[in-house]
Amino acid sequence: MGNDNYPEIGEFVVSTVKHVTDFGAYVELEEFEGKEGFIHISEIKAGWVKYVRDYVREGQKIVCKVLNVDTTRGHIDLSLKDVNEHQRRAKIQEWKNEQKAAKWLQFVAEETKTDEQTQRELHEKLVSEFGSAYTAFEEAAIEGEKAFKDLKINKRDLQSIVKIAGENIKLPFVDIAGYVDLTNNEMDGIEHIKEALRAADSISEVDGKDIRLEVTYTGAPRYRIKVIAPDYKKAESILRKSAQAAIDTISGLGGTGTFKRHIESTKA
């Protein structure tokens, strides 16, 4: 957002069509309270437009690109044709997410008996730190209170944010797999391999409750390690840590181990 609650040039904005004329359409900017903009007929669609109503109608929600902002006159020029389908969908989703976050902050305020001014300041603080209030709730769902360690937020508000985030945000999870080949020719080699597998399995206990790790036997000398985690980066890290723990353990007991990354990965 720009200064004095005006959008910035080049920004995408969600708008509601208020009035359609022969030469364009007047819209209300949903994210900028009290602000209206105008889409000239030449910015409705690429090419010649005969009737504006063939493309927009009163009450319709659309995404526009800001072409010019005149704060002295309170005038905002917009373009509809400069927004492609991908940009439109992304902006609509972002707007819907922020509406959800605003509602969740109301829940926080009700739960902690916070006044409207304090609630507004909390919202601004979250947007300033995370880029959006919804992102703040996402981080709360993933990291808990740790996500806010550098922010000065009332303890009750913080606990409420984490609680409401956990209740409302379903985290995406991915699963990946890899294999370790473990061999040990010592007399008690089987016990050594079991010890190496226990070392591999213990990694999930160290790296958090949002990690699921499974170690299964696929046929000597191969063992499959499957990791389910919130994102690929974390899953990949845990997989390699687990495999390395097994390899280090078996090597220390006189055996050998190698890791092979399974090429397939899927969303859980």
C-alpha positions in Angstrom: 0.0 0.0 0.0 1.1 3.5 -0.7 1.1 6.5 1.7 -2.3 7.8 3.0 -3.9 4.5 2.1 -3.4 4.9 -1.7 -2.2 2.0 -3.9 1.1 2.2 -5.6 1.5 2.5 -9.4 1.9 -1.0 -10.9 0.1 -2.6 -7.9 -2.7 -5.1 -8.5 -6.0 -4.3 -6.7 -9.3 -6.1 -6.2 -12.1 -3.8 -7.2 -15.9 -3.9 -7.3 -17.6 -2.4 -10.4 -19.9 0.4 -9.3 -21.0 2.2 -12.4 -20.5 1.4 -16.1 -20.6 4.1 -18.8 -20.1 4.3 -22.5 -16.5 5.4 -22.0 -15.4 3.2 -19.1 -16.2 1.9 -15.6 -16.0 3.3 -12.1 -14.9 0.9 -9.4 -14.4 0.8 -5.7 -11.0 -0.5 -4.4 -11.7 -3.2 -1.8 -8.4 -3.0 0.0 -8.4 0.8 0.2 -11.3 2.0 2.2 -13.2 4.9 0.5 -11.1 4.9 -2.6 -12.5 4.7 -6.1 -10.8 4.3 -9.5 -11.6 4.6 -13.2 -11.0 2.2 -16.0 -11.0 4.0 -19.4 -12.6 2.0 -22.3 -9.1 1.8 -23.9 -7.9 -0.1 -20.8 -10.8 -2.6 -20.7 -9.5 -5.0 -23.3 -6.7 -5.2 -25.9 -8.2 -4.2 -29.2 -11.4 -2.3 -30.0 -14.2 -2.3 -27.5 -17.7 -1.2 -28.6 -19.7 -1.9 -25.5 -18.0 -1.7 -22.1 -20.9 -3.8 -20.6 -19.8 -6.7 -22.7 -16.8 -7.0 -20.4 -17.7 -5.6 -17.0 -21.0 -5.2 -15.1 -22.1 -3.5 -11.9 -21.3 -5.6 -8.8 -18.6 -7.6 -10.5 -15.3 -8.3 -8.6 -12.3 -7.7 -10.9 -8.6 -7.3 -10.5 -7.0 -4.2 -12.0 -3.5 -2.8 -12.4 -2.9 0.8 -11.1 -1.7 3.0 -13.9 -1.6 6.4 -12.2 -2.4 7.9 -8.8 -3.3 11.6 -8.3 -3.6 12.1 -4.5 -4.4 15.8 -4.8 -7.5 15.0 -6.9 -8.1 11.6 -5.3 -8.0 10.1 -8.8 -6.8 6.6 -9.6 -6.4 5.3 -13.2 -6.7 1.6 -13.6 -6.3 -1.0 -16.3 -8.1 -4.3 -16.7 -6.4 -5.4 -19.9 -2.9 -5.4 -18.3 -3.9 -8.2 -15.8 -3.4 -11.8 -17.1 -5.3 -14.8 -15.7 -2.4 -15.9 -13.5 -2.1 -12.5 -11.9 -5.9 -12.2 -11.5 -6.1 -15.6 -9.7 -3.1 -14.9 -7.5 -4.4 -11.5 -6.4 -7.9 -12.8 -5.7 -6.4 -15.6 -3.5 -4.2 -13.1 -1.7 -7.2 -10.9 -1.0 -9.3 -13.8 0.2 -6.5 -14.9 2.5 -6.2 -11.4 4.0 -9.9 -11.4 4.6 -9.5 -14.6 6.5 -6.6 -13.2 8.5 -8.7 -10.1 9.4 -11.4 -12.4 10.8 -8.9 -14.4 12.8 -7.5 -11.2 14.3 -11.1 -10.4 15.4 -11.2 -13.8 17.1 -7.9 -12.9 18.8 -9.3 -9.5 19.9 -12.5 -11.2 21.3 -10.5 -13.9 23.1 -8.0 -11.5 24.7 -10.6 -8.6 25.1 -8.4 -6.3 23.0 -9.8 -2.9 22.0 -10.1 -1.9 18.3 -7.1 0.4 18.3 -4.8 -2.3 19.8 -6.1 -4.8 17.3 -5.3 -2.4 14.4 -1.8 -1.8 15.7 -1.3 -5.6 16.0 -2.4 -6.0 12.4 0.0 -3.3 11.2 2.8 -4.9 13.1 2.2 -8.3 11.5 2.0 -6.9 8.0 5.2 -4.9 8.6 7.1 -8.0 9.8 5.6 -10.7 7.5 4.3 -8.8 4.5 0.8 -9.9 5.2 -1.3 -10.9 8.2 -2.1 -14.2 6.6 1.6 -15.0 6.2 2.0 -14.3 9.9 -0.7 -16.9 10.8 0.9 -19.4 8.4 4.2 -18.9 10.2 2.4 -19.3 13.5 0.9 -22.6 12.4 4.4 -23.9 11.3 6.7 -22.5 13.9 4.4 -21.6 16.8 5.5 -18.8 19.1 9.1 -19.1 17.8 8.0 -17.3 14.6 7.4 -14.1 16.6 10.6 -14.1 18.8 11.8 -10.8 17.4 8.4 -9.0 17.7 7.1 -7.3 20.8 3.7 -8.9 21.1 1.5 -9.3 24.2 1.9 -12.9 25.5 -1.9 -13.4 25.5 -2.2 -12.1 21.9 0.7 -14.3 20.8 -0.8 -17.5 22.4 -4.2 -16.7 20.8 -2.6 -16.2 17.4 -0.8 -19.5 17.5 -4.0 -21.3 18.8 -6.2 -19.8 16.1 -3.6 -20.5 13.4 -3.5 -24.1 14.4 -7.2 -24.4 14.3 -7.7 -22.8 10.9 -4.6 -23.4 8.7 -4.1 -26.8 7.2 -0.4 -27.0 6.4 0.7 -28.6 3.1 2.8 -31.6 3.5 5.1 -33.5 1.1 6.6 -36.9 1.3 9.9 -38.0 -0.2 11.9 -41.2 0.0 15.5 -42.5 -0.3 17.4 -45.7 0.4 20.4 -46.7 2.5 22.3 -49.9 1.7 23.8 -51.2 5.0 26.2 -54.1 5.3 28.2 -55.4 8.2 30.1 -58.8 8.1 30.8 -58.9 11.8 29.4 -61.8 13.9 26.8 -59.5 15.4 26.3 -57.6 12.2 22.6 -57.8 12.3 22.5 -56.1 15.6 24.8 -53.4 14.3 22.5 -52.8 11.4 19.5 -52.5 13.8 21.5 -49.9 15.7 22.1 -47.9 12.5 18.4 -48.0 11.7 17.5 -46.8 15.2 19.9 -43.9 14.6 18.2 -43.1 11.3 14.8 -43.2 12.9 15.8 -41.0 15.9 16.3 -37.9 13.6 12.6 -37.1 13.6 12.6 -36.8 17.4 15.3 -34.2 17.2 13.8 -32.1 14.4 10.3 -31.6 15.6 6.7 -32.9 15.8 5.8 -31.7 12.3 8.1 -34.4 10.9 7.1 -38.0 10.2 9.9 -40.5 9.4 9.5 -44.2 8.5 12.3 -46.7 8.0 11.3 -50.0 6.4 13.1 -53.1 5.1 12.9 -53.6 1.3 15.4 -56.5 0.8 19.0 -57.0 2.0 21.0 -54.8 2.1 18.5 -52.1 1.3 16.3 -50.0 3.7 13.8 -47.4 2.7 13.6 -44.0 4.5 10.4 -42.1 4.0 10.0 -38.5 5.3 6.8 -36.5 5.5 7.4 -32.8 6.3 5.8 -29.3 5.7 7.9 -28.5 2.7 10.5 -30.1 0.3 13.4 -28.2 1.8 12.8 -29.5 5.3 11.9 -33.0 4.0 15.1 -33.2 2.0 17.2 -32.1 4.9 15.7 -34.6 7.3 16.1 -37.4 4.7 19.8 -36.8 4.3 20.3 -36.4 8.0 18.6 -39.7 8.7 20.6 -41.5 6.0 23.8 -40.0 7.2 23.1 -41.1 10.8 22.6 -44.6 9.7 25.8 -44.5 7.6 27.9 -43.0 10.3 26.6 -45.5 12.9 27.2 -48.6 10.7 30.7 -47.3 9.7 31.6 -46.8 13.3 30.7 -50.4 13.9 32.9 -51.8 11.2 30.3 -51.9 8.4 29.6 -49.8 5.3 26.6 -47.7 4.1 25.6 -45.8 1.0 22.6 -43.5 0.3 20.5 -43.3 -2.8 17.9 -40.7 -3.3 14.6 -42.0 -4.6 13.7 -40.0 -7.8 10.0 -39.8 -7.1 8.3 -37.4 -4.7 4.7 -36.7 -4.1 2.4 -34.4 -2.1 0.9 -36.0 1.0 
